[in-house]
Amino acid sequence: MEISGRTVLITGASSGIGAACAQSFAAAGCRLLLVARRMERLDRLKDELAGGSADSVRIAAIDVRDRKPVEDWLASLPSEWATIDVLVNNAGLARGLGPLHTGCVGDWEEMIDTNLKGLLYVTRAVLPRMVELGSGHVINIGSIAGHEVYPGGNVYCATKHAVAALNRALGVDLLGTGVRVSSVDPGLVETEFSTVRFDGDTERAATVYEGLEPLRAEDVAEAVLFCATRPPHANVRELVLMPSAQASANHLIRE
């Protein structure tokens, strides 16, 4: 399906998979609405993609956990930007990697509020217009953690299982509306994900990827673009993307 000229909203767009998705959709000729918490990174990305031009890229420093700013910003978009053709729900994170009984409640709340409630807030704000127009595509960035669990993954895995369930439920809710729903669920991807999970401990984060070749953010972005460019009669409901060195959440081969 031709996607040039379409308007794409990407959350968590300032780095990693979100930034790679922005680059892929920009290369395909799309106009971009980019949302993230770190404005300085969004500014740099906008300059890279469009030379700072507001004609093809608009940015906003918004935390998807805060429902009202999400709703207010979307409601304030000028008419030429108000119709969003593709929503990429990418904002998400993991905190900690330990058993539930030693977990930090603050970390749990941050994961639930970002990975689940943030996705709901943005989707709820965007979907009515898509349904009204009879077209649109919601693409959720899930995880292999939404299909399986692993030691220490408890709450993070729970949030990604919830995303998987919502993805399927949305498919039922939107049947016959012309709006498609997909998820791209990667295994190990080398981004800032593990650094965030380990509170900035880059040495510990690096051990996650030692001895194997993980996915790159660009690999996931290519899968997202593939979903978005299927013809209208076809929909990728779930796409599980793994490094060749990973067979499941718990089964990897390292050199």
C-alpha positions as CSV (number, residue, x, y, z in Angstrom):
1,M,0.0,0.0,0.0
2,E,1.3,3.5,-0.9
3,I,2.0,5.3,2.3
4,S,3.7,8.5,1.1
5,G,2.0,11.6,2.4
6,R,0.3,9.8,5.3
7,T,0.5,11.2,8.8
8,V,2.2,8.9,11.3
9,L,2.2,9.4,15.1
10,I,5.0,7.7,17.0
11,T,5.3,7.7,20.8
12,G,8.7,7.2,22.5
13,A,10.2,8.6,19.4
14,S,13.4,10.2,20.8
15,S,15.6,7.1,20.7
16,G,15.8,3.4,19.9
17,I,12.9,1.7,18.1
18,G,10.9,4.9,18.1
19,A,13.6,7.0,16.4
20,A,14.3,4.2,13.9
21,C,10.6,4.1,13.0
22,A,10.6,7.8,12.5
23,Q,13.5,7.4,10.1
24,S,11.8,4.6,8.2
25,F,8.5,6.4,7.8
26,A,10.3,9.7,6.8
27,A,12.2,7.8,4.1
28,A,8.8,6.5,2.9
29,G,7.6,10.1,2.5
30,C,5.3,10.3,5.5
31,R,4.6,13.3,7.7
32,L,5.5,12.7,11.3
33,L,4.1,13.5,14.7
34,L,6.8,12.6,17.2
35,V,6.2,12.4,21.0
36,A,8.7,11.7,23.8
37,R,9.8,13.1,27.1
38,R,13.2,14.4,26.0
39,M,12.7,17.5,23.9
40,E,16.4,18.0,23.1
41,R,16.5,14.6,21.5
42,L,13.4,15.3,19.6
43,D,14.9,18.5,18.3
44,R,17.9,16.7,17.0
45,L,15.8,14.0,15.4
46,K,13.6,16.6,13.7
47,D,16.7,18.4,12.3
48,E,18.0,15.0,11.0
49,L,14.7,14.1,9.3
50,A,13.5,17.4,8.0
51,G,16.1,20.1,8.5
52,G,13.8,21.5,11.2
53,S,10.9,21.9,8.9
54,A,7.5,22.0,10.5
55,D,6.0,21.0,7.1
56,S,6.9,17.3,7.5
57,V,7.7,16.8,11.2
58,R,6.1,18.1,14.4
59,I,7.3,17.2,17.8
60,A,6.0,17.5,21.4
61,A,7.6,16.7,24.8
62,I,4.8,14.7,26.4
63,D,4.9,11.9,28.9
64,V,2.2,9.4,27.7
65,R,1.5,8.6,31.4
66,D,-0.2,12.0,31.7
67,R,-3.6,11.7,30.0
68,K,-4.6,15.3,29.8
69,P,-1.5,16.6,28.1
70,V,-1.9,13.8,25.5
71,E,-5.5,14.7,24.9
72,D,-4.9,18.5,24.8
73,W,-2.0,18.2,22.4
74,L,-3.9,16.0,20.0
75,A,-6.9,18.3,20.2
76,S,-4.8,21.3,19.5
77,L,-3.3,20.0,16.2
78,P,-4.1,22.2,13.2
79,S,-6.6,20.7,10.8
80,E,-4.0,19.6,8.3
81,W,-2.4,17.4,11.0
82,A,-5.5,16.2,12.8
83,T,-6.1,13.1,10.7
84,I,-3.6,10.5,11.9
85,D,-3.3,7.6,9.5
86,V,-0.9,5.4,11.5
87,L,-0.3,5.3,15.2
88,V,2.8,3.5,16.4
89,N,2.5,2.9,20.2
90,N,6.2,2.5,21.0
91,A,6.6,4.3,24.4
92,G,7.6,1.7,27.0
93,L,10.3,0.5,29.4
94,A,11.4,-2.1,31.9
95,R,12.7,-1.4,35.4
96,G,14.6,-4.0,37.4
97,L,15.1,-7.7,37.0
98,G,14.4,-9.4,40.3
99,P,11.7,-11.6,41.9
100,L,8.4,-10.0,42.7
101,H,8.8,-10.2,46.5
102,T,11.8,-7.9,46.3
103,G,10.4,-5.6,43.6
104,C,10.1,-1.8,43.8
105,V,6.5,-0.7,43.8
106,G,7.5,2.6,42.1
107,D,9.1,0.7,39.3
108,W,5.9,-1.4,38.9
109,E,3.8,1.7,38.7
110,E,6.1,3.3,36.1
111,M,5.9,0.3,33.9
112,I,2.2,-0.1,34.2
113,D,1.6,3.6,33.6
114,T,3.8,3.8,30.6
115,N,3.5,0.4,28.9
116,L,-0.2,-0.1,29.4
117,K,-2.0,3.1,30.5
118,G,0.0,5.4,28.3
119,L,-0.8,3.2,25.3
120,L,-4.5,3.3,26.2
121,Y,-4.5,7.1,26.6
122,V,-3.0,7.7,23.2
123,T,-5.0,5.1,21.4
124,R,-8.3,6.3,23.0
125,A,-7.5,9.8,21.8
126,V,-6.7,8.8,18.2
127,L,-9.1,6.0,17.4
128,P,-12.4,7.9,17.2
129,R,-11.2,9.9,14.2
130,M,-9.9,6.8,12.5
131,V,-13.3,5.0,13.0
132,E,-15.1,8.1,11.8
133,L,-13.1,8.1,8.6
134,G,-13.2,4.3,8.1
135,S,-9.4,4.0,7.8
136,G,-6.2,4.0,9.9
137,H,-3.8,1.6,11.5
138,V,-2.7,1.1,15.1
139,I,0.7,-0.7,15.4
140,N,1.7,-1.6,18.9
141,I,5.3,-2.4,19.8
142,G,5.0,-5.5,22.0
143,S,7.7,-8.0,23.0
144,I,8.5,-11.6,23.2
145,A,7.7,-10.9,26.9
146,G,4.1,-10.6,25.8
147,H,4.1,-14.3,24.8
148,E,6.4,-15.8,27.4
149,V,7.8,-15.0,30.9
150,Y,11.3,-15.1,32.1
151,P,13.1,-15.0,35.5
152,G,12.8,-11.5,37.0
153,G,10.5,-10.3,34.3
154,N,7.3,-10.5,36.3
155,V,5.6,-7.1,36.1
156,Y,7.2,-6.1,32.7
157,C,6.0,-9.4,31.2
158,A,2.6,-8.7,32.7
159,T,2.4,-5.3,31.0
160,K,3.4,-6.8,27.6
161,H,0.9,-9.7,28.0
162,A,-1.7,-7.0,28.6
163,V,-0.6,-5.2,25.4
164,A,-0.9,-8.5,23.5
165,A,-4.4,-9.0,24.9
166,L,-5.4,-5.4,24.0
167,N,-4.0,-5.8,20.5
168,R,-6.3,-8.8,20.0
169,A,-9.3,-7.2,21.6
170,L,-8.9,-4.1,19.5
171,G,-8.9,-6.3,16.4
172,V,-12.3,-7.6,17.5
173,D,-13.7,-4.1,18.5
174,L,-12.6,-2.6,15.1
175,L,-13.7,-5.4,12.9
176,G,-15.6,-3.9,10.0
177,T,-14.5,-0.3,10.7
178,G,-11.7,-0.2,8.2
179,V,-9.2,0.4,10.9
180,R,-6.4,-2.2,11.2
181,V,-4.5,-3.2,14.4
182,S,-1.1,-4.9,14.4
183,S,1.7,-5.7,16.9
184,V,5.4,-6.1,16.3
185,D,6.9,-8.2,19.1
186,P,10.7,-8.4,19.1
187,G,13.1,-10.4,21.1
188,L,16.5,-8.9,22.1
189,V,17.0,-5.5,20.6
190,E,20.1,-3.6,21.4
191,T,18.9,-0.1,22.4
192,E,18.9,1.8,25.7
193,F,16.3,-0.6,27.0
194,S,18.7,-2.6,29.2
195,T,20.5,0.6,30.4
196,V,17.1,2.0,31.5
197,R,16.2,-1.4,33.1
198,F,19.4,-1.3,35.2
199,D,19.2,2.3,36.2
200,G,22.0,3.5,34.0
201,D,24.4,0.7,34.7
202,T,25.9,0.4,31.1
203,E,28.3,-2.4,32.0
204,R,25.5,-4.6,33.3
205,A,23.3,-3.6,30.3
206,A,26.1,-4.7,27.9
207,T,26.2,-8.2,29.3
208,V,22.6,-8.8,28.0
209,Y,23.9,-8.7,24.4
210,E,27.3,-10.3,24.9
211,G,28.3,-13.2,22.7
212,L,25.4,-12.9,20.2
213,E,24.1,-10.5,17.6
214,P,20.8,-8.9,18.8
215,L,18.3,-7.2,16.6
216,R,18.9,-3.6,15.7
217,A,16.2,-0.9,16.2
218,E,16.2,-0.6,12.4
219,D,15.2,-4.2,12.1
220,V,12.1,-3.6,14.2
221,A,11.3,-0.4,12.2
222,E,11.4,-2.3,9.0
223,A,8.9,-4.8,10.4
224,V,6.6,-1.9,11.5
225,L,6.8,-0.3,8.0
226,F,6.0,-3.7,6.5
227,C,2.8,-3.9,8.6
228,A,1.8,-0.4,7.6
229,T,2.3,-1.0,3.9
230,R,0.2,-4.2,3.5
231,P,-2.7,-3.8,1.1
232,P,-6.1,-2.8,2.7
233,H,-7.4,-6.4,2.5
234,A,-4.4,-7.8,4.5
235,N,-3.4,-7.2,8.1
236,V,-0.5,-8.5,10.1
237,R,-2.1,-9.2,13.5
238,E,1.1,-10.2,15.3
239,L,4.7,-10.3,14.1
240,V,7.2,-11.9,16.3
241,L,10.7,-10.9,15.3
242,M,13.7,-12.6,16.9
243,P,17.5,-12.6,16.5
244,S,18.7,-15.7,14.9
245,A,20.6,-16.5,18.1
246,Q,17.4,-16.5,20.2
247,A,14.7,-19.2,20.1
248,S,12.5,-18.0,23.0
249,A,12.7,-15.5,25.9
250,N,14.9,-18.0,27.8
251,H,16.8,-19.8,25.0
252,L,19.8,-18.1,23.5
253,I,23.0,-19.2,22.0
254,R,26.1,-17.2,22.8
255,E,29.6,-17.6,21.4
